[in-house]
Amino acid sequence: IRAAKLLEKNNIKVTVFNARFAKPLDKEKIVRIARYSDNIITIEENTISGGFGTYINQILIEENLKNRNILNIGISDTFIEHGSREIILDEIGLSYDKIVKRIIRFVEESGRSNIINYPASRE
């Protein structure tokens, strides 16, 4: 939500779908949101490989929504040093500022200004 507010200040309209429960995911709602979206971004404090974003990508492929721009943000498959949560999140690119910068760059490169333009502003 905090990153979404920062993005909206940069004229990037977003909808946040909070998938706090990994399973079962509401596949129908994800597909409904994706149909209104040019850009889809997943963010997780977990490994990207085999994580939440991978599952969302699979749903999009199964539903023939492959033409969306997709960005999965999470932890790469590398060793992470110990430290405070804030320092570690910043180092691995998951601090609010780094998430926002990465999304702005992604949206600019995609040429589409809406990440998700689903009728409901927040899920």
C-alpha positions as a Markdown table, in Angstrom:
| # | Residue | x | y | z |
|---|---|---|---|---|
| 1 | Ile | 0.0 | 0.0 | 0.0 |
| 2 | Arg | 2.8 | 2.4 | 0.9 |
| 3 | Ala | 4.5 | 1.8 | -2.5 |
| 4 | Ala | 1.2 | 2.2 | -4.3 |
| 5 | Lys | 0.7 | 5.6 | -2.7 |
| 6 | Leu | 4.2 | 6.6 | -3.8 |
| 7 | Leu | 3.4 | 5.4 | -7.3 |
| 8 | Glu | 0.1 | 7.3 | -7.5 |
| 9 | Lys | 2.1 | 10.5 | -6.7 |
| 10 | Asn | 4.1 | 9.7 | -9.8 |
| 11 | Asn | 0.8 | 9.5 | -11.9 |
| 12 | Ile | 0.9 | 5.7 | -12.0 |
| 13 | Lys | -2.6 | 4.3 | -11.3 |
| 14 | Val | -2.5 | 1.0 | -9.4 |
| 15 | Thr | -4.7 | -1.6 | -7.7 |
| 16 | Val | -3.3 | -3.6 | -4.9 |
| 17 | Phe | -4.4 | -7.2 | -4.6 |
| 18 | Asn | -3.4 | -8.5 | -1.2 |
| 19 | Ala | -2.7 | -12.2 | -1.5 |
| 20 | Arg | -1.7 | -12.7 | 2.1 |
| 21 | Phe | -2.8 | -16.3 | 1.9 |
| 22 | Ala | -0.7 | -18.2 | -0.6 |
| 23 | Lys | -3.2 | -21.0 | -1.0 |
| 24 | Pro | -5.8 | -21.2 | -2.0 |
| 25 | Leu | -5.6 | -18.1 | -4.2 |
| 26 | Asp | -8.7 | -16.6 | -5.7 |
| 27 | Lys | -7.9 | -17.5 | -9.3 |
| 28 | Glu | -11.1 | -16.0 | -10.6 |
| 29 | Lys | -10.4 | -12.6 | -9.0 |
| 30 | Ile | -6.8 | -12.6 | -10.3 |
| 31 | Val | -8.0 | -13.3 | -13.8 |
| 32 | Arg | -10.7 | -10.6 | -13.6 |
| 33 | Ile | -8.1 | -8.1 | -12.5 |
| 34 | Ala | -5.6 | -9.2 | -15.2 |
| 35 | Arg | -8.2 | -8.7 | -17.9 |
| 36 | Tyr | -8.2 | -4.9 | -17.1 |
| 37 | Ser | -4.4 | -4.7 | -16.9 |
| 38 | Asp | -1.6 | -4.0 | -19.3 |
| 39 | Asn | 1.1 | -4.3 | -16.7 |
| 40 | Ile | 1.1 | -6.8 | -13.8 |
| 41 | Ile | 3.6 | -6.7 | -11.0 |
| 42 | Thr | 4.0 | -9.2 | -8.2 |
| 43 | Ile | 6.0 | -8.4 | -5.1 |
| 44 | Glu | 6.9 | -10.9 | -2.5 |
| 45 | Glu | 9.4 | -11.3 | 0.3 |
| 46 | Asn | 10.2 | -14.8 | -1.0 |
| 47 | Thr | 12.3 | -16.3 | -3.7 |
| 48 | Ile | 11.1 | -15.5 | -7.2 |
| 49 | Ser | 11.8 | -19.0 | -8.5 |
| 50 | Gly | 8.8 | -21.1 | -7.7 |
| 51 | Gly | 7.2 | -18.4 | -5.7 |
| 52 | Phe | 4.0 | -16.3 | -5.8 |
| 53 | Gly | 4.9 | -14.5 | -9.0 |
| 54 | Thr | 5.6 | -17.8 | -10.8 |
| 55 | Tyr | 2.2 | -19.0 | -9.8 |
| 56 | Ile | 0.5 | -15.8 | -11.1 |
| 57 | Asn | 2.5 | -16.2 | -14.4 |
| 58 | Gln | 1.2 | -19.7 | -14.7 |
| 59 | Ile | -2.4 | -18.5 | -14.2 |
| 60 | Leu | -2.0 | -15.8 | -16.9 |
| 61 | Ile | -0.6 | -18.3 | -19.4 |
| 62 | Glu | -3.4 | -20.8 | -18.7 |
| 63 | Glu | -6.0 | -18.1 | -19.2 |
| 64 | Asn | -4.4 | -16.9 | -22.4 |
| 65 | Leu | -3.4 | -13.5 | -20.9 |
| 66 | Lys | 0.2 | -13.8 | -22.1 |
| 67 | Asn | 0.3 | -10.4 | -23.8 |
| 68 | Arg | 0.5 | -8.5 | -20.4 |
| 69 | Asn | 3.8 | -6.9 | -19.3 |
| 70 | Ile | 4.8 | -8.8 | -16.2 |
| 71 | Leu | 7.4 | -7.9 | -13.6 |
| 72 | Asn | 8.0 | -10.3 | -10.6 |
| 73 | Ile | 9.8 | -8.6 | -7.7 |
| 74 | Gly | 11.2 | -10.8 | -5.0 |
| 75 | Ile | 14.4 | -12.4 | -3.7 |
| 76 | Ser | 16.8 | -13.8 | -6.3 |
| 77 | Asp | 18.4 | -17.2 | -5.8 |
| 78 | Thr | 21.5 | -15.9 | -4.0 |
| 79 | Phe | 22.9 | -15.9 | -0.5 |
| 80 | Ile | 21.7 | -13.1 | 1.7 |
| 81 | Glu | 23.9 | -11.6 | 4.4 |
| 82 | His | 22.5 | -11.1 | 7.9 |
| 83 | Gly | 21.4 | -7.7 | 9.1 |
| 84 | Ser | 18.4 | -5.7 | 10.2 |
| 85 | Arg | 15.2 | -6.1 | 8.2 |
| 86 | Glu | 15.4 | -2.6 | 6.7 |
| 87 | Ile | 19.0 | -3.0 | 5.6 |
| 88 | Ile | 18.4 | -6.4 | 4.0 |
| 89 | Leu | 15.2 | -5.3 | 2.2 |
| 90 | Asp | 17.1 | -2.4 | 0.8 |
| 91 | Glu | 20.1 | -4.5 | -0.3 |
| 92 | Ile | 17.9 | -7.0 | -2.1 |
| 93 | Gly | 15.7 | -4.3 | -3.8 |
| 94 | Leu | 12.6 | -4.8 | -1.6 |
| 95 | Ser | 12.6 | -1.4 | 0.2 |
| 96 | Tyr | 9.7 | 0.9 | -0.7 |
| 97 | Asp | 11.9 | 3.3 | -2.5 |
| 98 | Lys | 13.6 | 0.6 | -4.6 |
| 99 | Ile | 10.3 | -1.1 | -5.4 |
| 100 | Val | 8.9 | 2.2 | -6.6 |
| 101 | Lys | 12.0 | 3.1 | -8.7 |
| 102 | Arg | 11.9 | -0.3 | -10.3 |
| 103 | Ile | 8.2 | -0.1 | -11.1 |
| 104 | Ile | 8.5 | 3.4 | -12.5 |
| 105 | Arg | 11.3 | 2.2 | -14.8 |
| 106 | Phe | 9.3 | -0.8 | -15.8 |
| 107 | Val | 6.2 | 1.2 | -16.6 |
| 108 | Glu | 8.2 | 3.8 | -18.6 |
| 109 | Glu | 9.8 | 1.0 | -20.6 |
| 110 | Ser | 6.5 | -0.7 | -21.3 |
| 111 | Gly | 4.9 | 2.5 | -22.6 |
| 112 | Arg | 1.7 | 1.9 | -20.7 |
| 113 | Ser | 0.9 | 4.1 | -17.7 |
| 114 | Asn | -1.5 | 1.9 | -15.8 |
| 115 | Ile | -0.2 | -1.1 | -13.9 |
| 116 | Ile | -3.7 | -2.3 | -13.1 |
| 117 | Asn | -6.8 | -0.3 | -14.0 |
| 118 | Tyr | -9.4 | -2.6 | -12.3 |
| 119 | Pro | -12.6 | -0.8 | -11.3 |
| 120 | Ala | -12.0 | -1.2 | -7.6 |
| 121 | Ser | -9.2 | 0.9 | -6.4 |
| 122 | Arg | -7.9 | -1.5 | -3.8 |
| 123 | Glu | -8.6 | -5.2 | -3.2 |
